[in-house]
């Protein structure tokens, strides 16, 4: 289990250009596998275009209290990139004028940004009604200053989307680090105490499952039933939905695939599981991703690969929704991860 980021280790895959080079060459360059562009062209979906903007997904920084082996952000305690209050203010200016109705806050651990609470409070004043916070759960128990996060979440009716690799200690700690499972269980119980995840409650609590190895997630509905049964019986924990998200072959997961000699087999699995019905509903069609330093991307995964939007509008300070809505979405081979099987997005399956 790594305890520092790829960047800190000076691993070559900390370089986004190197990741793109791997994804563009080999089995895709020699024609063994079709490129993602070729596949979506077959169904008349190239170039992929955005639909009505609904979600602003904002990465508040790469700092995190965990170092998870599959993390596509390469987040960790040693990552110091963090969104400033000035950039947050530029985001707020956009929020006041956008047609987007949902603010999706991610990281790292977004709660570790020192201005996280201020930003939520100001975004609420600016008219945001639907908040999503992507929490790793353990942050709630990481330090006394975070102990009241469940109350803060409740105050602003924040939809909490939480990472939970498995309902067992062994599998969870293997992917996310020793002690993560117990802290996650405690955090979930505290959220339940505030009403989160309870039947009929408007306080939404959803869990996210990522496979722990070089394989695709199973059926989302079936896994949700298993998670609910186990967590209720063992810990009296309840939640609303389980999102099964395919691991995309970038950053730490790409490093794992190469180190374990699973890269080519995994890419074959993704291409073979390609589902054309999932293409029209991938997250990049209704979302704009904003990085910690204010640059714009089609999705969080493109952000980590340095693939900025194909528009003259590159930064939140120059935001123009009309121009952005006319862009072509930037794609590469990692996009197969969002169109495999029932499809995958930050909200789970899409097809």
MISE-748664 format. One line per 4 residues: number of its first residue (from 1); for each residue x, y, z of N, C-alpha, C. Coordinates in steps of 0.05 Angstrom, whole numbers, always signed. Layout:
<recs>
NUM	X:Y:Z:X:Y:Z:X:Y:Z ~ ...
</recs>
This chain:
<recs>
1	+17:-24:+0:+0:+0:+0:+18:+25:+0 ~ +15:+42:-20:+31:+66:-22:+23:+86:+0 ~ +42:+101:+10:+36:+121:+30:+41:+149:+20 ~ +52:+151:-4:+57:+177:-17:+48:+176:-45
5	+43:+199:-57:+33:+201:-84:+53:+194:-105 ~ +44:+189:-130:+62:+185:-152:+80:+209:-156 ~ +69:+233:-152:+84:+257:-155:+108:+258:-135 ~ +102:+252:-110:+123:+252:-90:+144:+231:-95
9	+135:+208:-107:+154:+187:-113:+170:+192:-138 ~ +163:+214:-152:+175:+221:-178:+171:+199:-198 ~ +148:+185:-197:+140:+165:-215:+134:+177:-242 ~ +142:+164:-264:+138:+176:-291:+108:+181:-297
13	+91:+165:-284:+62:+168:-289:+50:+192:-274 ~ +66:+206:-259:+56:+232:-247:+54:+252:-270 ~ +66:+246:-293:+66:+264:-316:+42:+256:-334 ~ +23:+274:-337:-1:+268:-353:+6:+261:-382
17	+27:+275:-393:+34:+269:-421:+44:+240:-424 ~ +57:+230:-404:+67:+202:-405:+43:+183:-404 ~ +23:+189:-388:-1:+172:-387:-15:+172:-415 ~ -18:+195:-427:-31:+197:-453:-15:+182:-474
21	+11:+183:-472:+28:+169:-491:+23:+139:-489 ~ +20:+128:-465:+15:+100:-462:-13:+93:-473 ~ -33:+110:-467:-60:+105:-476:-63:+108:-507 ~ -45:+122:-520:-48:+127:-548:-32:+107:-565
25	-12:+94:-553:+6:+77:-569:-1:+47:-564 ~ +18:+30:-570:+15:+1:-565:-9:-11:-579 ~ -26:-23:-564:-48:-39:-576:-68:-21:-591 ~ -68:+5:-586:-86:+23:-601:-73:+33:-626
29	-47:+39:-624:-32:+49:-648:-28:+28:-669 ~ -24:+3:-660:-19:-18:-680:-45:-31:-691 ~ -68:-21:-681:-93:-30:-692:-105:-55:-679 ~ -92:-66:-658:-103:-89:-644:-131:-82:-633
33	-133:-58:-622:-159:-48:-611:-166:-22:-625 ~ -192:-18:-630:-201:+7:-641:-199:+30:-621 ~ -193:+53:-630:-193:+76:-612:-221:+84:-604 ~ -224:+99:-583:-250:+107:-574:-264:+125:-595
37	-248:+141:-608:-258:+158:-630:-270:+141:-652 ~ -257:+120:-659:-267:+102:-680:-293:+89:-672 ~ -295:+81:-647:-319:+67:-637:-344:+86:-637 ~ -340:+110:-627:-364:+128:-626:-370:+139:-654
41	-351:+139:-672:-356:+148:-699:-375:+128:-713 ~ -373:+103:-705:-390:+82:-717:-420:+87:-712 ~ -426:+101:-690:-454:+106:-683:-461:+136:-687 ~ -444:+150:-701:-450:+178:-708:-447:+197:-684
45	-431:+190:-664:-429:+206:-640:-402:+222:-639 ~ -387:+220:-661:-362:+236:-662:-367:+259:-681 ~ -360:+284:-672:-349:+291:-646:-371:+290:-624 ~ -362:+282:-601:-381:+282:-578:-386:+310:-569
49	-412:+317:-566:-420:+344:-560:-434:+346:-533 ~ -431:+369:-520:-445:+373:-494:-475:+377:-498 ~ -491:+370:-477:-519:+377:-477:-522:+400:-458 ~ -546:+404:-447:-551:+426:-428:-534:+423:-403
53	-519:+444:-395:-502:+443:-372:-520:+441:-347 ~ -515:+421:-330:-530:+417:-306:-512:+418:-281 ~ -487:+410:-283:-470:+406:-260:-443:+421:-263 ~ -436:+436:-243:-409:+447:-241:-394:+429:-221
57	-374:+415:-230:-358:+398:-212:-332:+412:-207 ~ -328:+419:-181:-305:+436:-174:-286:+420:-156 ~ -261:+418:-165:-241:+404:-149:-228:+425:-131 ~ -232:+422:-105:-222:+442:-85:-193:+437:-77
61	-180:+416:-88:-152:+412:-82:-146:+382:-82 ~ -120:+376:-85:-112:+348:-86:-103:+338:-59 ~ -104:+355:-38:-96:+346:-11:-117:+326:-1 ~ -107:+305:+12:-125:+284:+23:-112:+271:+47
65	-128:+261:+65:-117:+247:+88:-113:+217:+82 ~ -119:+208:+58:-115:+181:+50:-97:+180:+25 ~ -85:+156:+20:-70:+151:-5:-81:+125:-16 ~ -102:+125:-31:-115:+101:-41:-102:+91:-67
69	-100:+65:-69:-83:+53:-90:-95:+57:-118 ~ -121:+63:-120:-134:+66:-146:-138:+95:-154 ~ -130:+114:-137:-139:+142:-139:-130:+155:-166 ~ -149:+164:-181:-143:+177:-207:-133:+205:-204
73	-136:+217:-180:-127:+244:-175:-98:+244:-165 ~ -88:+221:-156:-62:+218:-143:-61:+237:-119 ~ -83:+236:-104:-86:+254:-81:-71:+242:-57 ~ -66:+259:-37:-53:+249:-12:-45:+272:+6
77	-35:+266:+29:-26:+287:+48:-3:+304:+37 ~ +12:+293:+18:+35:+308:+8:+28:+326:-16 ~ +3:+325:-25:-5:+342:-47:-15:+369:-36 ~ -3:+390:-44:-8:+416:-32:-25:+434:-50
81	-32:+424:-75:-49:+441:-92:-76:+445:-79 ~ -84:+469:-76:-109:+475:-63:-122:+500:-75 ~ -148:+500:-78:-162:+523:-90:-161:+547:-71 ~ -154:+570:-82:-153:+594:-66:-181:+607:-64
85	-183:+625:-45:-208:+639:-41:-214:+657:-66 ~ -193:+667:-78:-197:+684:-102:-209:+668:-125 ~ -199:+643:-129:-211:+626:-150:-239:+617:-142 ~ -244:+612:-116:-271:+606:-108:-290:+630:-114
89	-280:+654:-110:-297:+677:-116:-304:+679:-145 ~ -285:+671:-162:-291:+670:-191:-311:+649:-197 ~ -310:+627:-183:-330:+606:-186:-358:+616:-177 ~ -358:+631:-156:-384:+642:-146:-396:+661:-166
93	-379:+677:-179:-389:+695:-199:-403:+680:-222 ~ -392:+657:-229:-404:+640:-250:-429:+627:-239 ~ -429:+618:-215:-452:+605:-203:-477:+623:-204 ~ -472:+648:-199:-495:+668:-199:-507:+671:-227
97	-493:+664:-248:-502:+669:-275:-505:+644:-292 ~ -500:+621:-281:-501:+596:-297:-529:+584:-296 ~ -534:+567:-316:-559:+551:-316:-556:+526:-300 ~ -531:+519:-292:-526:+495:-277:-540:+496:-250
101	-551:+474:-241:-566:+474:-216:-553:+458:-194 ~ -531:+443:-200:-518:+427:-180:-488:+434:-178 ~ -479:+436:-153:-451:+441:-147:-440:+416:-135 ~ -420:+404:-149:-408:+379:-141:-380:+384:-132
105	-375:+381:-106:-349:+388:-95:-332:+363:-90 ~ -308:+363:-101:-291:+339:-99:-263:+347:-93 ~ -245:+328:-92:-217:+332:-85:-200:+310:-97 ~ -180:+301:-82:-174:+301:-54:-198:+298:-35
109	-193:+308:-12:-215:+311:+8:-223:+340:+7 ~ -246:+346:-6:-254:+375:-9:-256:+389:+18 ~ -264:+374:+39:-267:+386:+65:-241:+396:+77 ~ -218:+388:+67:-192:+397:+77:-184:+424:+67
113	-198:+434:+46:-193:+462:+38:-202:+480:+60 ~ -185:+498:+70:-192:+515:+93:-216:+533:+88 ~ -223:+538:+63:-246:+555:+57:-270:+539:+47 ~ -270:+513:+52:-292:+495:+43:-319:+505:+54
117	-321:+510:+79:-347:+517:+91:-356:+544:+81 ~ -337:+563:+80:-344:+590:+70:-355:+587:+42 ~ -342:+571:+25:-351:+568:-3:-379:+556:-5 ~ -385:+536:+11:-412:+525:+11:-432:+546:+20
121	-426:+560:+41:-445:+581:+51:-450:+602:+29 ~ -429:+611:+16:-432:+631:-5:-446:+621:-30 ~ -441:+596:-37:-455:+583:-60:-484:+581:-54 ~ -491:+575:-29:-520:+573:-21:-533:+600:-25
125	-519:+621:-16:-529:+649:-20:-532:+656:-49 ~ -514:+644:-66:-514:+650:-94:-536:+635:-109 ~ -550:+617:-95:-573:+604:-108:-571:+574:-112 ~ -548:+562:-105:-546:+533:-108:-564:+519:-88
129	-580:+501:-98:-598:+486:-81:-589:+457:-78 ~ -575:+447:-98:-566:+419:-98:-536:+418:-95 ~ -527:+409:-71:-498:+406:-65:-491:+377:-64 ~ -469:+370:-76:-457:+343:-73:-430:+347:-61
133	-423:+332:-41:-396:+331:-30:-387:+302:-32 ~ -364:+298:-45:-352:+272:-48:-332:+268:-25 ~ -342:+254:-5:-327:+251:+20:-315:+223:+22 ~ -291:+221:+32:-279:+195:+36:-287:+183:+63
137	-305:+196:+78:-316:+188:+104:-295:+191:+126 ~ -271:+180:+122:-251:+181:+144:-244:+209:+152 ~ -248:+229:+135:-241:+256:+141:-258:+266:+165 ~ -282:+255:+168:-300:+262:+190:-287:+255:+217
141	-271:+234:+217:-258:+225:+242:-228:+231:+243 ~ -218:+246:+223:-189:+250:+221:-178:+270:+241 ~ -195:+289:+249:-186:+310:+266:-210:+323:+280 ~ -207:+333:+304:-230:+344:+318:-243:+367:+303
145	-228:+381:+287:-240:+404:+272:-260:+394:+251 ~ -260:+368:+245:-278:+358:+225:-301:+342:+238 ~ -301:+339:+264:-322:+323:+277:-350:+333:+272 ~ -353:+359:+268:-380:+370:+264:-389:+371:+235
149	-373:+358:+217:-381:+359:+189:-409:+347:+184 ~ -417:+325:+197:-444:+315:+192:-465:+337:+198 ~ -461:+353:+218:-480:+375:+224:-480:+396:+203 ~ -456:+402:+193:-453:+422:+172:-466:+412:+146
153	-461:+387:+140:-474:+375:+116:-505:+377:+118 ~ -515:+371:+142:-544:+371:+146:-555:+400:+143 ~ -541:+419:+154:-550:+447:+153:-556:+456:+124 ~ -538:+448:+106:-541:+456:+78:-553:+435:+60
157	-564:+414:+73:-577:+392:+58:-559:+381:+36 ~ -534:+378:+44:-514:+368:+24:-517:+338:+19 ~ -517:+331:-6:-518:+304:-15:-490:+292:-11 ~ -487:+273:+7:-461:+262:+13:-457:+236:-4
161	-436:+236:-20:-429:+213:-36:-402:+203:-25 ~ -402:+179:-14:-380:+169:+1:-367:+144:-10 ~ -341:+144:-9:-325:+121:-18:-328:+98:+2 ~ -334:+74:-9:-336:+51:+9:-331:+26:-8
165	-306:+17:-10:-299:-5:-28:-313:-31:-23 ~ -319:-37:+3:-331:-62:+10:-344:-61:+37 ~ -360:-80:+43:-373:-81:+70:-356:-97:+90 ~ -332:-106:+81:-314:-120:+99:-289:-104:+104
169	-277:-108:+127:-253:-93:+135:-229:-99:+117 ~ -225:-124:+111:-202:-133:+96:-200:-120:+68 ~ -222:-122:+53:-222:-111:+26:-221:-81:+26 ~ -233:-68:+45:-233:-38:+46:-205:-28:+53
173	-193:-40:+74:-167:-30:+82:-145:-37:+62 ~ -149:-58:+47:-129:-65:+26:-128:-43:+5 ~ -151:-32:-3:-152:-12:-23:-146:+16:-13 ~ -154:+22:+13:-153:+49:+22:-134:+54:+46
177	-123:+32:+58:-105:+36:+80:-115:+25:+106 ~ -97:+18:+124:-104:+6:+149:-121:+26:+166 ~ -142:+15:+178:-159:+32:+195:-181:+47:+181 ~ -181:+47:+154:-201:+62:+139:-229:+51:+144
181	-231:+25:+145:-258:+13:+147:-271:+21:+174 ~ -257:+18:+196:-269:+25:+222:-277:+54:+223 ~ -260:+72:+213:-266:+101:+213:-290:+106:+195 ~ -292:+92:+173:-314:+96:+154:-341:+87:+167
185	-340:+65:+181:-364:+55:+194:-373:+75:+215 ~ -355:+86:+231:-361:+105:+251:-374:+130:+238 ~ -362:+140:+216:-372:+163:+202:-400:+158:+191 ~ -405:+135:+180:-431:+128:+169:-452:+127:+192
189	-445:+116:+215:-463:+116:+237:-470:+144:+246 ~ -450:+162:+246:-456:+189:+254:-474:+203:+234 ~ -470:+197:+209:-488:+209:+188:-516:+198:+191 ~ -519:+172:+197:-545:+160:+202:-559:+174:+226
193	-544:+180:+246:-555:+193:+270:-567:+220:+264 ~ -556:+233:+243:-567:+260:+235:-590:+256:+215 ~ -596:+232:+208:-618:+227:+189:-609:+220:+161 ~ -583:+221:+156:-573:+214:+130:-577:+185:+123
197	-586:+180:+99:-588:+152:+89:-611:+137:+99 ~ -628:+149:+116:-651:+134:+127:-674:+133:+107 ~ -690:+112:+108:-713:+109:+90:-731:+134:+91 ~ -737:+145:+68:-755:+168:+67:-741:+195:+73
201	-716:+195:+81:-702:+219:+88:-693:+235:+63 ~ -695:+261:+64:-685:+278:+43:-655:+283:+45 ~ -643:+274:+66:-614:+276:+70:-601:+252:+56 ~ -591:+257:+32:-582:+236:+15:-554:+226:+22
205	-552:+200:+25:-526:+188:+31:-523:+165:+11 ~ -503:+167:-7:-498:+146:-27:-469:+137:-23 ~ -465:+111:-29:-438:+100:-28:-427:+94:-56 ~ -401:+94:-58:-388:+89:-84:-370:+65:-81
209	-373:+46:-100:-357:+22:-101:-338:+24:-125 ~ -312:+20:-120:-292:+17:-142:-280:-11:-139 ~ -278:-26:-161:-264:-52:-158:-236:-49:-147 ~ -227:-70:-133:-201:-69:-120:-179:-80:-138
213	-186:-90:-161:-166:-102:-179:-171:-96:-208 ~ -159:-111:-226:-160:-106:-255:-185:-119:-267 ~ -208:-112:-257:-233:-123:-267:-255:-101:-266 ~ -277:-106:-280:-298:-86:-282:-318:-92:-259
217	-333:-71:-250:-352:-76:-229:-375:-94:-238 ~ -387:-108:-219:-410:-125:-225:-435:-108:-227 ~ -458:-122:-228:-483:-108:-231:-489:-90:-207 ~ -495:-65:-213:-498:-45:-192:-521:-51:-173
221	-543:-59:-183:-567:-64:-166:-562:-88:-148 ~ -549:-109:-159:-543:-132:-143:-523:-126:-120 ~ -503:-110:-127:-483:-103:-106:-496:-85:-85 ~ -514:-67:-94:-527:-50:-74:-543:-67:-54
225	-556:-87:-63:-571:-105:-44:-552:-118:-24 ~ -529:-128:-34:-510:-141:-17:-498:-121:+4 ~ -491:-97:-5:-481:-77:+13:-501:-70:+34 ~ -526:-65:+26:-547:-57:+45:-552:-79:+66
229	-553:-103:+57:-558:-126:+75:-535:-128:+96 ~ -510:-128:+86:-487:-132:+104:-484:-108:+123 ~ -486:-84:+114:-482:-61:+131:-504:-58:+152 ~ -528:-65:+144:-550:-64:+163:-548:-85:+184
233	-542:-110:+176:-540:-132:+195:-516:-129:+214 ~ -493:-120:+203:-469:-119:+219:-465:-93:+235 ~ -476:-71:+225:-470:-45:+237:-495:-27:+240 ~ -519:-37:+233:-544:-22:+232:-541:+4:+216
237	-526:+3:+195:-521:+26:+177:-540:+25:+153 ~ -552:+48:+146:-569:+49:+123:-559:+71:+104 ~ -564:+68:+78:-557:+88:+58:-577:+86:+35 ~ -576:+105:+17:-596:+105:-4:-588:+89:-29
241	-566:+96:-42:-558:+83:-67:-528:+75:-66 ~ -522:+55:-82:-494:+48:-86:-487:+54:-115 ~ -466:+69:-120:-456:+75:-147:-432:+57:-152 ~ -434:+41:-173:-412:+24:-182:-396:+38:-204
245	-372:+46:-198:-356:+62:-217:-332:+46:-227 ~ -329:+45:-253:-307:+31:-266:-281:+47:-261 ~ -260:+34:-253:-234:+47:-251:-223:+54:-278 ~ -217:+79:-283:-206:+87:-308:-175:+83:-308
249	-164:+76:-331:-135:+69:-332:-118:+94:-333 ~ -118:+109:-312:-102:+133:-309:-89:+134:-281 ~ -69:+150:-279:-55:+156:-253:-48:+130:-238 ~ -56:+129:-212:-47:+106:-196:-58:+79:-205
253	-82:+79:-216:-93:+54:-226:-78:+45:-251 ~ -70:+64:-268:-54:+57:-291:-27:+46:-282 ~ -15:+58:-262:+10:+48:-250:+7:+20:-240 ~ -15:+14:-227:-21:-13:-217:-24:-33:-240
257	-38:-25:-261:-43:-42:-283:-17:-50:-297 ~ +1:-30:-300:+26:-35:-313:+44:-53:-295 ~ +46:-46:-270:+63:-60:-251:+54:-89:-248 ~ +28:-94:-249:+17:-122:-246:+14:-136:-273
261	+24:-123:-295:+22:-134:-322:-6:-140:-330 ~ -24:-123:-323:-53:-126:-329:-63:-105:-349 ~ -46:-87:-357:-55:-64:-373:-70:-72:-399 ~ -57:-89:-415:-69:-96:-441:-95:-112:-436
265	-94:-131:-418:-119:-147:-412:-142:-129:-403 ~ -135:-109:-387:-156:-91:-376:-168:-74:-399 ~ -150:-64:-417:-160:-48:-439:-177:-66:-458 ~ -170:-91:-462:-186:-109:-477:-214:-112:-464
269	-214:-115:-437:-239:-118:-423:-257:-93:-426 ~ -245:-69:-425:-260:-45:-429:-272:-43:-457 ~ -256:-49:-477:-265:-47:-505:-287:-68:-510 ~ -283:-92:-500:-303:-113:-505:-329:-107:-490
273	-328:-92:-468:-352:-85:-453:-365:-59:-463 ~ -353:-47:-484:-363:-21:-494:-393:-24:-501 ~ -408:-4:-491:-437:-4:-495:-445:+22:-509 ~ -452:+22:-534:-458:+47:-549:-481:+62:-536
277	-499:+48:-522:-522:+61:-509:-514:+79:-487 ~ -490:+75:-476:-480:+91:-453:-468:+117:-462 ~ -461:+120:-488:-445:+143:-498:-460:+169:-494 ~ -486:+170:-499:-500:+195:-499:-505:+206:-471
281	-500:+190:-450:-505:+199:-423:-481:+200:-405 ~ -457:+199:-417:-433:+202:-401:-431:+229:-388 ~ -418:+231:-365:-419:+255:-348:-409:+280:-362 ~ -391:+277:-381:-380:+301:-395:-400:+316:-411
285	-423:+303:-417:-443:+316:-433:-460:+337:-418 ~ -461:+335:-391:-477:+354:-376:-462:+368:-353 ~ -435:+364:-354:-418:+374:-332:-394:+390:-342 ~ -386:+410:-327:-361:+423:-331:-344:+418:-306
289	-319:+410:-310:-301:+405:-288:-282:+428:-285 ~ -279:+438:-260:-262:+461:-255:-240:+452:-236 ~ -215:+457:-244:-192:+448:-228:-187:+467:-205 ~ -169:+459:-187:-163:+475:-163:-152:+503:-170
293	-140:+505:-194:-129:+531:-203:-147:+545:-223 ~ -172:+534:-226:-192:+549:-242:-194:+542:-271 ~ -179:+522:-281:-180:+515:-309:-203:+496:-314 ~ -213:+496:-339:-238:+482:-346:-232:+456:-362
297	-247:+436:-355:-244:+409:-367:-271:+397:-372 ~ -272:+378:-390:-297:+364:-396:-306:+346:-373 ~ -286:+335:-359:-292:+318:-336:-268:+316:-318 ~ -273:+305:-295:-252:+302:-274:-228:+285:-284
301	-234:+265:-301:-213:+248:-311:-196:+263:-332 ~ -208:+278:-349:-193:+295:-368:-176:+315:-353 ~ -186:+325:-331:-171:+344:-314:-145:+331:-306 ~ -145:+306:-297:-122:+293:-287:-102:+286:-310
305	-112:+285:-334:-95:+280:-357:-86:+306:-371 ~ -94:+328:-360:-86:+354:-371:-100:+360:-397 ~ -122:+348:-403:-137:+352:-428:-158:+374:-424 ~ -150:+399:-428:-168:+421:-424:-190:+422:-445
309	-211:+438:-440:-233:+439:-459:-224:+450:-486 ~ -237:+440:-507:-231:+449:-534:-247:+475:-540 ~ -239:+496:-527:-253:+522:-529:-233:+544:-524 ~ -239:+567:-534:-221:+590:-528:-226:+599:-499
313	-248:+589:-487:-253:+594:-459:-239:+572:-443 ~ -216:+579:-431:-200:+559:-417:-201:+561:-387 ~ -209:+584:-376:-207:+588:-347:-233:+599:-336 ~ -239:+594:-311:-264:+603:-299:-267:+633:-300
317	-245:+648:-300:-246:+677:-300:-256:+688:-327 ~ -255:+671:-348:-265:+679:-375:-291:+664:-382 ~ -304:+653:-363:-327:+635:-367:-348:+647:-386 ~ -356:+631:-406:-377:+639:-424:-392:+613:-431
321	-416:+609:-420:-430:+584:-423:-439:+579:-451 ~ -446:+599:-466:-455:+596:-494:-432:+585:-511 ~ -408:+597:-508:-385:+587:-523:-378:+559:-515 ~ -378:+553:-489:-371:+527:-479:-391:+505:-489
325	-416:+513:-492:-436:+494:-501:-432:+486:-530 ~ -416:+501:-545:-411:+496:-573:-385:+480:-578 ~ -372:+472:-556:-346:+458:-559:-350:+429:-567 ~ -329:+417:-576:-328:+388:-579:-315:+377:-553
329	-325:+354:-543:-313:+342:-519:-288:+327:-526 ~ -267:+332:-510:-241:+319:-515:-241:+290:-505 ~ -232:+272:-522:-233:+243:-515:-206:+230:-518 ~ -203:+207:-505:-180:+190:-509:-189:+161:-501
333	-170:+143:-500:-177:+115:-495:-188:+110:-467 ~ -182:+127:-448:-192:+124:-420:-223:+126:-420 ~ -234:+139:-440:-263:+143:-442:-278:+116:-444 ~ -265:+95:-452:-278:+69:-452:-288:+62:-425
337	-274:+71:-404:-283:+65:-377:-311:+75:-370 ~ -319:+97:-382:-345:+109:-377:-367:+96:-394 ~ -359:+80:-414:-379:+68:-432:-378:+38:-432 ~ -366:+26:-411:-365:-3:-409:-389:-14:-394
341	-401:-35:-404:-424:-47:-391:-447:-28:-390 ~ -457:-23:-365:-480:-5:-362:-471:+24:-361 ~ -445:+28:-367:-434:+55:-367:-427:+63:-338 ~ -411:+84:-336:-402:+93:-310:-398:+123:-309
345	-407:+135:-288:-402:+164:-284:-400:+169:-255 ~ -397:+193:-247:-397:+200:-219:-423:+194:-205 ~ -444:+189:-221:-470:+182:-210:-477:+153:-215 ~ -456:+136:-219:-461:+108:-224:-467:+101:-252
349	-482:+80:-257:-488:+71:-284:-505:+92:-299 ~ -502:+92:-326:-515:+112:-343:-533:+100:-364 ~ -532:+74:-368:-547:+61:-389:-565:+39:-378
</recs>
